[in-house]
Amino acid sequence: MIAIIDYGMGNIHSVQKALELMGAKTIVTNKPVDIANCDKAVLPGVGAFDDAMEELKKQDLTAALTDFIKNGKTLLGICLGMQLLFDISEEAKASKGLGILKGAVKKFEAKNNLKVPHMGWNQLKVKASGCPLLKGITENSFVYFCHSYYPQPKDKGVIASSTDYGIDFASIVWQDNIYGAQFHPEKSQETGLKILKNFVDLC
C-alpha cells in the first residue's frame, strides 16, 4: 500500500490516478497512523515552501515522515514535496525544511532569455544508472516541469539525474530509501508513468 500524503498542497488526484494505473494500491491520508501502516509514501506538493511546512507541522506529519524513513520505508517527494526534504529554501521566509536530505533549495535566475518559472518539457541526463527509478529510462528522456526553485544537494552523489535550464540542476535525487523528482511524473506521459511503475515495483 502506498500512502499519498494529503496536507493540502499537492496534485493528489493526478498522482493517485497515475499510481493506480501502474498497479498500485493507494490511500490518500493525512493521518500518521495510516502512513506508518504503509510500505511506501508519496509526498506531492504544489505551492509555497513556508505554507507547506506550516501545514505539515500543523497536521503532525513531520515526525511521521522522519519516522517512516528511519524505519526503512520508501518515500518519493514530487516537485515541492522533493524540495521539502532538504534543509532550507531561498523561498522560505520562516520555515526550515525537513532536513532529511542535506542541502538547499535555490531560485532560478531569470537571465539569458530564460523564463522563471521553468515550465514545460525538458530532458533528463542520467547520473546514476543504478537508480531504481531510472530502470528502462533512456538518456535525454523528456519529462514535465513547473517550478521556480531547484534543489542543490550538499552531496552530489545523491543526484541520480540532472536537467539543464541555464544551470545543471538535480532533477532526481536518490539516497537509500529516499527519492525525489523535481518534475511531475504524473504529467510526464510514458516516461513519467515508467518512473512511477519503477517506484511501485520497489521491494
PyMOL CGO cylinders between C-alpha atoms (Angstrom):
from pymol import cmd
from pymol.cgo import CYLINDER

trace = [
    CYLINDER, 0.00, 0.00, 0.00, 1.25, 3.47, -0.92, 0.3, 1, 1, 1, 1, 1, 1,
    CYLINDER, 1.25, 3.47, -0.92, 0.27, 6.45, 1.22, 0.3, 1, 1, 1, 1, 1, 1,
    CYLINDER, 0.27, 6.45, 1.22, -0.27, 9.66, -0.75, 0.3, 1, 1, 1, 1, 1, 1,
    CYLINDER, -0.27, 9.66, -0.75, 0.17, 12.37, 1.86, 0.3, 1, 1, 1, 1, 1, 1,
    CYLINDER, 0.17, 12.37, 1.86, -2.59, 14.96, 1.69, 0.3, 1, 1, 1, 1, 1, 1,
    CYLINDER, -2.59, 14.96, 1.69, -1.54, 18.10, 3.53, 0.3, 1, 1, 1, 1, 1, 1,
    CYLINDER, -1.54, 18.10, 3.53, -3.50, 20.46, 1.27, 0.3, 1, 1, 1, 1, 1, 1,
    CYLINDER, -3.50, 20.46, 1.27, -0.60, 21.32, -1.06, 0.3, 1, 1, 1, 1, 1, 1,
    CYLINDER, -0.60, 21.32, -1.06, -0.47, 18.60, -3.69, 0.3, 1, 1, 1, 1, 1, 1,
    CYLINDER, -0.47, 18.60, -3.69, -1.85, 17.45, -7.00, 0.3, 1, 1, 1, 1, 1, 1,
    CYLINDER, -1.85, 17.45, -7.00, -3.39, 14.48, -5.21, 0.3, 1, 1, 1, 1, 1, 1,
    CYLINDER, -3.39, 14.48, -5.21, -5.90, 13.17, -7.74, 0.3, 1, 1, 1, 1, 1, 1,
    CYLINDER, -5.90, 13.17, -7.74, -3.47, 13.00, -10.68, 0.3, 1, 1, 1, 1, 1, 1,
    CYLINDER, -3.47, 13.00, -10.68, -0.79, 11.30, -8.57, 0.3, 1, 1, 1, 1, 1, 1,
    CYLINDER, -0.79, 11.30, -8.57, -3.23, 8.73, -7.24, 0.3, 1, 1, 1, 1, 1, 1,
    CYLINDER, -3.23, 8.73, -7.24, -4.68, 8.01, -10.67, 0.3, 1, 1, 1, 1, 1, 1,
    CYLINDER, -4.68, 8.01, -10.67, -1.22, 7.54, -12.21, 0.3, 1, 1, 1, 1, 1, 1,
    CYLINDER, -1.22, 7.54, -12.21, -0.03, 5.23, -9.40, 0.3, 1, 1, 1, 1, 1, 1,
    CYLINDER, -0.03, 5.23, -9.40, -3.16, 3.12, -9.59, 0.3, 1, 1, 1, 1, 1, 1,
    CYLINDER, -3.16, 3.12, -9.59, -2.81, 2.89, -13.37, 0.3, 1, 1, 1, 1, 1, 1,
    CYLINDER, -2.81, 2.89, -13.37, 0.63, 1.37, -12.66, 0.3, 1, 1, 1, 1, 1, 1,
    CYLINDER, 0.63, 1.37, -12.66, -0.95, -1.27, -10.43, 0.3, 1, 1, 1, 1, 1, 1,
    CYLINDER, -0.95, -1.27, -10.43, -0.55, 0.31, -7.01, 0.3, 1, 1, 1, 1, 1, 1,
    CYLINDER, -0.55, 0.31, -7.01, -2.98, 0.19, -4.13, 0.3, 1, 1, 1, 1, 1, 1,
    CYLINDER, -2.98, 0.19, -4.13, -3.11, 3.67, -2.59, 0.3, 1, 1, 1, 1, 1, 1,
    CYLINDER, -3.11, 3.67, -2.59, -4.57, 5.58, 0.30, 0.3, 1, 1, 1, 1, 1, 1,
    CYLINDER, -4.57, 5.58, 0.30, -4.86, 9.36, 0.40, 0.3, 1, 1, 1, 1, 1, 1,
    CYLINDER, -4.86, 9.36, 0.40, -4.32, 10.40, 4.01, 0.3, 1, 1, 1, 1, 1, 1,
    CYLINDER, -4.32, 10.40, 4.01, -3.02, 12.98, 6.46, 0.3, 1, 1, 1, 1, 1, 1,
    CYLINDER, -3.02, 12.98, 6.46, -3.07, 10.57, 9.42, 0.3, 1, 1, 1, 1, 1, 1,
    CYLINDER, -3.07, 10.57, 9.42, 0.32, 9.48, 10.83, 0.3, 1, 1, 1, 1, 1, 1,
    CYLINDER, 0.32, 9.48, 10.83, -1.08, 6.05, 11.72, 0.3, 1, 1, 1, 1, 1, 1,
    CYLINDER, -1.08, 6.05, 11.72, -2.12, 5.42, 8.11, 0.3, 1, 1, 1, 1, 1, 1,
    CYLINDER, -2.12, 5.42, 8.11, 1.30, 6.46, 6.84, 0.3, 1, 1, 1, 1, 1, 1,
    CYLINDER, 1.30, 6.46, 6.84, 3.06, 4.18, 9.34, 0.3, 1, 1, 1, 1, 1, 1,
    CYLINDER, 3.06, 4.18, 9.34, 0.97, 1.23, 8.15, 0.3, 1, 1, 1, 1, 1, 1,
    CYLINDER, 0.97, 1.23, 8.15, 2.05, 1.64, 4.51, 0.3, 1, 1, 1, 1, 1, 1,
    CYLINDER, 2.05, 1.64, 4.51, 5.16, 0.29, 2.78, 0.3, 1, 1, 1, 1, 1, 1,
    CYLINDER, 5.16, 0.29, 2.78, 5.75, 3.37, 0.65, 0.3, 1, 1, 1, 1, 1, 1,
    CYLINDER, 5.75, 3.37, 0.65, 4.67, 7.00, 0.68, 0.3, 1, 1, 1, 1, 1, 1,
    CYLINDER, 4.67, 7.00, 0.68, 4.49, 9.87, -1.78, 0.3, 1, 1, 1, 1, 1, 1,
    CYLINDER, 4.49, 9.87, -1.78, 4.86, 13.48, -0.67, 0.3, 1, 1, 1, 1, 1, 1,
    CYLINDER, 4.86, 13.48, -0.67, 3.48, 15.60, -3.50, 0.3, 1, 1, 1, 1, 1, 1,
    CYLINDER, 3.48, 15.60, -3.50, 3.48, 19.36, -3.46, 0.3, 1, 1, 1, 1, 1, 1,
    CYLINDER, 3.48, 19.36, -3.46, 2.34, 22.47, -5.32, 0.3, 1, 1, 1, 1, 1, 1,
    CYLINDER, 2.34, 22.47, -5.32, 2.69, 25.94, -3.83, 0.3, 1, 1, 1, 1, 1, 1,
    CYLINDER, 2.69, 25.94, -3.83, 4.97, 27.78, -1.40, 0.3, 1, 1, 1, 1, 1, 1,
    CYLINDER, 4.97, 27.78, -1.40, 7.61, 26.24, 0.85, 0.3, 1, 1, 1, 1, 1, 1,
    CYLINDER, 7.61, 26.24, 0.85, 6.60, 28.10, 4.04, 0.3, 1, 1, 1, 1, 1, 1,
    CYLINDER, 6.60, 28.10, 4.04, 2.92, 27.24, 3.61, 0.3, 1, 1, 1, 1, 1, 1,
    CYLINDER, 2.92, 27.24, 3.61, 3.74, 23.58, 3.01, 0.3, 1, 1, 1, 1, 1, 1,
    CYLINDER, 3.74, 23.58, 3.01, 5.95, 23.26, 6.09, 0.3, 1, 1, 1, 1, 1, 1,
    CYLINDER, 5.95, 23.26, 6.09, 3.34, 25.02, 8.20, 0.3, 1, 1, 1, 1, 1, 1,
    CYLINDER, 3.34, 25.02, 8.20, 0.70, 22.53, 7.08, 0.3, 1, 1, 1, 1, 1, 1,
    CYLINDER, 0.70, 22.53, 7.08, 2.96, 19.54, 7.74, 0.3, 1, 1, 1, 1, 1, 1,
    CYLINDER, 2.96, 19.54, 7.74, 3.65, 20.81, 11.25, 0.3, 1, 1, 1, 1, 1, 1,
    CYLINDER, 3.65, 20.81, 11.25, 0.01, 21.66, 11.92, 0.3, 1, 1, 1, 1, 1, 1,
    CYLINDER, 0.01, 21.66, 11.92, -1.06, 18.15, 10.95, 0.3, 1, 1, 1, 1, 1, 1,
    CYLINDER, -1.06, 18.15, 10.95, 1.73, 16.44, 12.96, 0.3, 1, 1, 1, 1, 1, 1,
    CYLINDER, 1.73, 16.44, 12.96, 3.24, 14.99, 9.79, 0.3, 1, 1, 1, 1, 1, 1,
    CYLINDER, 3.24, 14.99, 9.79, 6.89, 15.99, 10.16, 0.3, 1, 1, 1, 1, 1, 1,
    CYLINDER, 6.89, 15.99, 10.16, 7.64, 13.33, 12.78, 0.3, 1, 1, 1, 1, 1, 1,
    CYLINDER, 7.64, 13.33, 12.78, 5.54, 10.81, 10.85, 0.3, 1, 1, 1, 1, 1, 1,
    CYLINDER, 5.54, 10.81, 10.85, 7.70, 11.33, 7.75, 0.3, 1, 1, 1, 1, 1, 1,
    CYLINDER, 7.70, 11.33, 7.75, 11.03, 11.14, 9.54, 0.3, 1, 1, 1, 1, 1, 1,
    CYLINDER, 11.03, 11.14, 9.54, 9.95, 8.03, 11.47, 0.3, 1, 1, 1, 1, 1, 1,
    CYLINDER, 9.95, 8.03, 11.47, 8.72, 6.45, 8.23, 0.3, 1, 1, 1, 1, 1, 1,
    CYLINDER, 8.72, 6.45, 8.23, 12.15, 6.89, 6.66, 0.3, 1, 1, 1, 1, 1, 1,
    CYLINDER, 12.15, 6.89, 6.66, 14.06, 5.82, 9.79, 0.3, 1, 1, 1, 1, 1, 1,
    CYLINDER, 14.06, 5.82, 9.79, 12.06, 2.58, 9.69, 0.3, 1, 1, 1, 1, 1, 1,
    CYLINDER, 12.06, 2.58, 9.69, 13.50, 1.86, 6.25, 0.3, 1, 1, 1, 1, 1, 1,
    CYLINDER, 13.50, 1.86, 6.25, 10.34, 2.53, 4.28, 0.3, 1, 1, 1, 1, 1, 1,
    CYLINDER, 10.34, 2.53, 4.28, 10.44, 4.19, 0.87, 0.3, 1, 1, 1, 1, 1, 1,
    CYLINDER, 10.44, 4.19, 0.87, 9.48, 7.83, 0.28, 0.3, 1, 1, 1, 1, 1, 1,
    CYLINDER, 9.48, 7.83, 0.28, 9.10, 9.72, -3.01, 0.3, 1, 1, 1, 1, 1, 1,
    CYLINDER, 9.10, 9.72, -3.01, 8.90, 13.51, -2.95, 0.3, 1, 1, 1, 1, 1, 1,
    CYLINDER, 8.90, 13.51, -2.95, 7.45, 15.19, -6.04, 0.3, 1, 1, 1, 1, 1, 1,
    CYLINDER, 7.45, 15.19, -6.04, 8.18, 18.83, -7.03, 0.3, 1, 1, 1, 1, 1, 1,
    CYLINDER, 8.18, 18.83, -7.03, 7.67, 20.92, -3.85, 0.3, 1, 1, 1, 1, 1, 1,
    CYLINDER, 7.67, 20.92, -3.85, 7.48, 17.63, -1.97, 0.3, 1, 1, 1, 1, 1, 1,
    CYLINDER, 7.48, 17.63, -1.97, 11.04, 16.92, -3.09, 0.3, 1, 1, 1, 1, 1, 1,
    CYLINDER, 11.04, 16.92, -3.09, 12.22, 20.39, -2.04, 0.3, 1, 1, 1, 1, 1, 1,
    CYLINDER, 12.22, 20.39, -2.04, 10.75, 19.95, 1.45, 0.3, 1, 1, 1, 1, 1, 1,
    CYLINDER, 10.75, 19.95, 1.45, 13.15, 17.04, 2.04, 0.3, 1, 1, 1, 1, 1, 1,
    CYLINDER, 13.15, 17.04, 2.04, 16.10, 19.48, 2.15, 0.3, 1, 1, 1, 1, 1, 1,
    CYLINDER, 16.10, 19.48, 2.15, 17.37, 21.72, 4.95, 0.3, 1, 1, 1, 1, 1, 1,
    CYLINDER, 17.37, 21.72, 4.95, 16.44, 25.20, 3.74, 0.3, 1, 1, 1, 1, 1, 1,
    CYLINDER, 16.44, 25.20, 3.74, 14.96, 27.08, 0.78, 0.3, 1, 1, 1, 1, 1, 1,
    CYLINDER, 14.96, 27.08, 0.78, 15.54, 30.55, -0.61, 0.3, 1, 1, 1, 1, 1, 1,
    CYLINDER, 15.54, 30.55, -0.61, 11.76, 30.75, -0.98, 0.3, 1, 1, 1, 1, 1, 1,
    CYLINDER, 11.76, 30.75, -0.98, 11.17, 30.31, 2.76, 0.3, 1, 1, 1, 1, 1, 1,
    CYLINDER, 11.17, 30.31, 2.76, 10.94, 33.35, 5.00, 0.3, 1, 1, 1, 1, 1, 1,
    CYLINDER, 10.94, 33.35, 5.00, 10.23, 31.48, 8.22, 0.3, 1, 1, 1, 1, 1, 1,
    CYLINDER, 10.23, 31.48, 8.22, 10.47, 27.71, 7.86, 0.3, 1, 1, 1, 1, 1, 1,
    CYLINDER, 10.47, 27.71, 7.86, 13.28, 25.25, 7.58, 0.3, 1, 1, 1, 1, 1, 1,
    CYLINDER, 13.28, 25.25, 7.58, 12.76, 22.06, 5.60, 0.3, 1, 1, 1, 1, 1, 1,
    CYLINDER, 12.76, 22.06, 5.60, 12.55, 18.53, 6.90, 0.3, 1, 1, 1, 1, 1, 1,
    CYLINDER, 12.55, 18.53, 6.90, 16.34, 18.13, 6.76, 0.3, 1, 1, 1, 1, 1, 1,
    CYLINDER, 16.34, 18.13, 6.76, 16.06, 14.54, 5.55, 0.3, 1, 1, 1, 1, 1, 1,
    CYLINDER, 16.06, 14.54, 5.55, 18.50, 15.35, 2.73, 0.3, 1, 1, 1, 1, 1, 1,
    CYLINDER, 18.50, 15.35, 2.73, 21.36, 17.80, 3.24, 0.3, 1, 1, 1, 1, 1, 1,
    CYLINDER, 21.36, 17.80, 3.24, 21.38, 20.85, 1.01, 0.3, 1, 1, 1, 1, 1, 1,
    CYLINDER, 21.38, 20.85, 1.01, 19.48, 23.97, -0.01, 0.3, 1, 1, 1, 1, 1, 1,
    CYLINDER, 19.48, 23.97, -0.01, 16.75, 24.89, -2.47, 0.3, 1, 1, 1, 1, 1, 1,
    CYLINDER, 16.75, 24.89, -2.47, 17.74, 27.75, -4.77, 0.3, 1, 1, 1, 1, 1, 1,
    CYLINDER, 17.74, 27.75, -4.77, 15.80, 30.06, -7.10, 0.3, 1, 1, 1, 1, 1, 1,
    CYLINDER, 15.80, 30.06, -7.10, 16.45, 30.15, -10.83, 0.3, 1, 1, 1, 1, 1, 1,
    CYLINDER, 16.45, 30.15, -10.83, 17.90, 33.42, -12.10, 0.3, 1, 1, 1, 1, 1, 1,
    CYLINDER, 17.90, 33.42, -12.10, 15.92, 35.00, -14.92, 0.3, 1, 1, 1, 1, 1, 1,
    CYLINDER, 15.92, 35.00, -14.92, 18.80, 35.61, -17.32, 0.3, 1, 1, 1, 1, 1, 1,
    CYLINDER, 18.80, 35.61, -17.32, 19.94, 34.71, -20.83, 0.3, 1, 1, 1, 1, 1, 1,
    CYLINDER, 19.94, 34.71, -20.83, 16.29, 34.76, -22.01, 0.3, 1, 1, 1, 1, 1, 1,
    CYLINDER, 16.29, 34.76, -22.01, 15.32, 32.00, -19.55, 0.3, 1, 1, 1, 1, 1, 1,
    CYLINDER, 15.32, 32.00, -19.55, 11.86, 32.40, -18.13, 0.3, 1, 1, 1, 1, 1, 1,
    CYLINDER, 11.86, 32.40, -18.13, 11.08, 31.74, -14.47, 0.3, 1, 1, 1, 1, 1, 1,
    CYLINDER, 11.08, 31.74, -14.47, 9.22, 29.58, -13.61, 0.3, 1, 1, 1, 1, 1, 1,
    CYLINDER, 9.22, 29.58, -13.61, 10.78, 26.76, -15.60, 0.3, 1, 1, 1, 1, 1, 1,
    CYLINDER, 10.78, 26.76, -15.60, 7.66, 25.34, -17.18, 0.3, 1, 1, 1, 1, 1, 1,
    CYLINDER, 7.66, 25.34, -17.18, 7.26, 22.65, -19.81, 0.3, 1, 1, 1, 1, 1, 1,
    CYLINDER, 7.26, 22.65, -19.81, 9.17, 19.68, -21.18, 0.3, 1, 1, 1, 1, 1, 1,
    CYLINDER, 9.17, 19.68, -21.18, 12.87, 19.18, -20.56, 0.3, 1, 1, 1, 1, 1, 1,
    CYLINDER, 12.87, 19.18, -20.56, 15.36, 16.32, -20.62, 0.3, 1, 1, 1, 1, 1, 1,
    CYLINDER, 15.36, 16.32, -20.62, 16.84, 14.00, -18.01, 0.3, 1, 1, 1, 1, 1, 1,
    CYLINDER, 16.84, 14.00, -18.01, 20.59, 13.43, -18.03, 0.3, 1, 1, 1, 1, 1, 1,
    CYLINDER, 20.59, 13.43, -18.03, 21.26, 10.18, -16.20, 0.3, 1, 1, 1, 1, 1, 1,
    CYLINDER, 21.26, 10.18, -16.20, 23.92, 10.45, -13.49, 0.3, 1, 1, 1, 1, 1, 1,
    CYLINDER, 23.92, 10.45, -13.49, 23.25, 7.21, -11.61, 0.3, 1, 1, 1, 1, 1, 1,
    CYLINDER, 23.25, 7.21, -11.61, 22.23, 4.42, -13.95, 0.3, 1, 1, 1, 1, 1, 1,
    CYLINDER, 22.23, 4.42, -13.95, 21.73, 2.14, -10.95, 0.3, 1, 1, 1, 1, 1, 1,
    CYLINDER, 21.73, 2.14, -10.95, 18.93, 4.28, -9.54, 0.3, 1, 1, 1, 1, 1, 1,
    CYLINDER, 18.93, 4.28, -9.54, 15.85, 2.03, -9.41, 0.3, 1, 1, 1, 1, 1, 1,
    CYLINDER, 15.85, 2.03, -9.41, 13.55, 4.84, -10.58, 0.3, 1, 1, 1, 1, 1, 1,
    CYLINDER, 13.55, 4.84, -10.58, 15.55, 5.13, -13.81, 0.3, 1, 1, 1, 1, 1, 1,
    CYLINDER, 15.55, 5.13, -13.81, 15.30, 1.47, -14.81, 0.3, 1, 1, 1, 1, 1, 1,
    CYLINDER, 15.30, 1.47, -14.81, 14.37, 1.44, -18.51, 0.3, 1, 1, 1, 1, 1, 1,
    CYLINDER, 14.37, 1.44, -18.51, 14.63, 5.24, -18.82, 0.3, 1, 1, 1, 1, 1, 1,
    CYLINDER, 14.63, 5.24, -18.82, 16.82, 6.35, -21.71, 0.3, 1, 1, 1, 1, 1, 1,
    CYLINDER, 16.82, 6.35, -21.71, 19.22, 9.27, -21.69, 0.3, 1, 1, 1, 1, 1, 1,
    CYLINDER, 19.22, 9.27, -21.69, 17.59, 12.61, -22.64, 0.3, 1, 1, 1, 1, 1, 1,
    CYLINDER, 17.59, 12.61, -22.64, 14.04, 11.39, -22.00, 0.3, 1, 1, 1, 1, 1, 1,
    CYLINDER, 14.04, 11.39, -22.00, 11.58, 14.27, -21.68, 0.3, 1, 1, 1, 1, 1, 1,
    CYLINDER, 11.58, 14.27, -21.68, 9.57, 14.98, -18.52, 0.3, 1, 1, 1, 1, 1, 1,
    CYLINDER, 9.57, 14.98, -18.52, 7.31, 17.85, -17.48, 0.3, 1, 1, 1, 1, 1, 1,
    CYLINDER, 7.31, 17.85, -17.48, 8.47, 20.61, -15.12, 0.3, 1, 1, 1, 1, 1, 1,
    CYLINDER, 8.47, 20.61, -15.12, 6.74, 23.51, -13.39, 0.3, 1, 1, 1, 1, 1, 1,
    CYLINDER, 6.74, 23.51, -13.39, 8.94, 25.21, -10.78, 0.3, 1, 1, 1, 1, 1, 1,
    CYLINDER, 8.94, 25.21, -10.78, 10.89, 28.36, -9.88, 0.3, 1, 1, 1, 1, 1, 1,
    CYLINDER, 10.89, 28.36, -9.88, 13.19, 26.68, -7.36, 0.3, 1, 1, 1, 1, 1, 1,
    CYLINDER, 13.19, 26.68, -7.36, 15.51, 23.68, -7.59, 0.3, 1, 1, 1, 1, 1, 1,
    CYLINDER, 15.51, 23.68, -7.59, 17.38, 21.54, -5.04, 0.3, 1, 1, 1, 1, 1, 1,
    CYLINDER, 17.38, 21.54, -5.04, 21.12, 21.82, -4.61, 0.3, 1, 1, 1, 1, 1, 1,
    CYLINDER, 21.12, 21.82, -4.61, 22.22, 18.74, -2.63, 0.3, 1, 1, 1, 1, 1, 1,
    CYLINDER, 22.22, 18.74, -2.63, 25.31, 19.05, -0.45, 0.3, 1, 1, 1, 1, 1, 1,
    CYLINDER, 25.31, 19.05, -0.45, 26.33, 15.55, -1.50, 0.3, 1, 1, 1, 1, 1, 1,
    CYLINDER, 26.33, 15.55, -1.50, 26.43, 15.47, -5.30, 0.3, 1, 1, 1, 1, 1, 1,
    CYLINDER, 26.43, 15.47, -5.30, 26.41, 11.68, -5.09, 0.3, 1, 1, 1, 1, 1, 1,
    CYLINDER, 26.41, 11.68, -5.09, 22.66, 11.70, -4.41, 0.3, 1, 1, 1, 1, 1, 1,
    CYLINDER, 22.66, 11.70, -4.41, 21.94, 13.23, -7.83, 0.3, 1, 1, 1, 1, 1, 1,
    CYLINDER, 21.94, 13.23, -7.83, 20.50, 10.44, -9.98, 0.3, 1, 1, 1, 1, 1, 1,
    CYLINDER, 20.50, 10.44, -9.98, 19.62, 12.68, -12.92, 0.3, 1, 1, 1, 1, 1, 1,
    CYLINDER, 19.62, 12.68, -12.92, 20.13, 16.31, -13.80, 0.3, 1, 1, 1, 1, 1, 1,
    CYLINDER, 20.13, 16.31, -13.80, 18.47, 18.73, -16.20, 0.3, 1, 1, 1, 1, 1, 1,
    CYLINDER, 18.47, 18.73, -16.20, 19.83, 21.79, -17.98, 0.3, 1, 1, 1, 1, 1, 1,
    CYLINDER, 19.83, 21.79, -17.98, 17.98, 25.08, -17.54, 0.3, 1, 1, 1, 1, 1, 1,
    CYLINDER, 17.98, 25.08, -17.54, 20.67, 27.73, -17.59, 0.3, 1, 1, 1, 1, 1, 1,
    CYLINDER, 20.67, 27.73, -17.59, 22.41, 25.59, -14.97, 0.3, 1, 1, 1, 1, 1, 1,
    CYLINDER, 22.41, 25.59, -14.97, 22.64, 21.85, -14.50, 0.3, 1, 1, 1, 1, 1, 1,
    CYLINDER, 22.64, 21.85, -14.50, 20.25, 21.13, -11.61, 0.3, 1, 1, 1, 1, 1, 1,
    CYLINDER, 20.25, 21.13, -11.61, 19.23, 17.94, -9.80, 0.3, 1, 1, 1, 1, 1, 1,
    CYLINDER, 19.23, 17.94, -9.80, 16.00, 16.58, -11.30, 0.3, 1, 1, 1, 1, 1, 1,
    CYLINDER, 16.00, 16.58, -11.30, 16.02, 13.21, -9.49, 0.3, 1, 1, 1, 1, 1, 1,
    CYLINDER, 16.02, 13.21, -9.49, 17.72, 12.52, -6.17, 0.3, 1, 1, 1, 1, 1, 1,
    CYLINDER, 17.72, 12.52, -6.17, 18.24, 9.16, -4.52, 0.3, 1, 1, 1, 1, 1, 1,
    CYLINDER, 18.24, 9.16, -4.52, 19.66, 8.28, -1.14, 0.3, 1, 1, 1, 1, 1, 1,
    CYLINDER, 19.66, 8.28, -1.14, 18.95, 4.81, 0.23, 0.3, 1, 1, 1, 1, 1, 1,
    CYLINDER, 18.95, 4.81, 0.23, 15.15, 4.63, 0.65, 0.3, 1, 1, 1, 1, 1, 1,
    CYLINDER, 15.15, 4.63, 0.65, 14.58, 8.31, -0.22, 0.3, 1, 1, 1, 1, 1, 1,
    CYLINDER, 14.58, 8.31, -0.22, 13.72, 9.50, -3.72, 0.3, 1, 1, 1, 1, 1, 1,
    CYLINDER, 13.72, 9.50, -3.72, 12.83, 12.90, -5.12, 0.3, 1, 1, 1, 1, 1, 1,
    CYLINDER, 12.83, 12.90, -5.12, 11.64, 14.08, -8.52, 0.3, 1, 1, 1, 1, 1, 1,
    CYLINDER, 11.64, 14.08, -8.52, 11.66, 17.82, -9.29, 0.3, 1, 1, 1, 1, 1, 1,
    CYLINDER, 11.66, 17.82, -9.29, 9.38, 17.25, -12.29, 0.3, 1, 1, 1, 1, 1, 1,
    CYLINDER, 9.38, 17.25, -12.29, 5.85, 15.86, -12.28, 0.3, 1, 1, 1, 1, 1, 1,
    CYLINDER, 5.85, 15.86, -12.28, 5.98, 12.17, -13.28, 0.3, 1, 1, 1, 1, 1, 1,
    CYLINDER, 5.98, 12.17, -13.28, 2.17, 12.02, -13.21, 0.3, 1, 1, 1, 1, 1, 1,
    CYLINDER, 2.17, 12.02, -13.21, 2.14, 14.62, -16.03, 0.3, 1, 1, 1, 1, 1, 1,
    CYLINDER, 2.14, 14.62, -16.03, 5.12, 13.22, -17.95, 0.3, 1, 1, 1, 1, 1, 1,
    CYLINDER, 5.12, 13.22, -17.95, 3.29, 10.69, -20.12, 0.3, 1, 1, 1, 1, 1, 1,
    CYLINDER, 3.29, 10.69, -20.12, 5.09, 7.41, -20.91, 0.3, 1, 1, 1, 1, 1, 1,
    CYLINDER, 5.09, 7.41, -20.91, 8.40, 8.31, -19.24, 0.3, 1, 1, 1, 1, 1, 1,
    CYLINDER, 8.40, 8.31, -19.24, 6.72, 9.56, -16.07, 0.3, 1, 1, 1, 1, 1, 1,
    CYLINDER, 6.72, 9.56, -16.07, 4.48, 6.52, -15.84, 0.3, 1, 1, 1, 1, 1, 1,
    CYLINDER, 4.48, 6.52, -15.84, 7.50, 4.24, -16.24, 0.3, 1, 1, 1, 1, 1, 1,
    CYLINDER, 7.50, 4.24, -16.24, 9.23, 6.05, -13.36, 0.3, 1, 1, 1, 1, 1, 1,
    CYLINDER, 9.23, 6.05, -13.36, 6.12, 5.64, -11.20, 0.3, 1, 1, 1, 1, 1, 1,
    CYLINDER, 6.12, 5.64, -11.20, 5.91, 1.97, -12.20, 0.3, 1, 1, 1, 1, 1, 1,
    CYLINDER, 5.91, 1.97, -12.20, 9.51, 1.54, -11.06, 0.3, 1, 1, 1, 1, 1, 1,
    CYLINDER, 9.51, 1.54, -11.06, 8.56, 3.14, -7.74, 0.3, 1, 1, 1, 1, 1, 1,
    CYLINDER, 8.56, 3.14, -7.74, 5.54, 0.86, -7.35, 0.3, 1, 1, 1, 1, 1, 1,
    CYLINDER, 5.54, 0.86, -7.35, 7.71, -2.20, -8.06, 0.3, 1, 1, 1, 1, 1, 1,
    CYLINDER, 7.71, -2.20, -8.06, 10.37, -1.35, -5.46, 0.3, 1, 1, 1, 1, 1, 1,
    CYLINDER, 10.37, -1.35, -5.46, 10.75, -4.06, -2.83, 0.3, 1, 1, 1, 1, 1, 1,
]
cmd.load_cgo(trace, "trace")
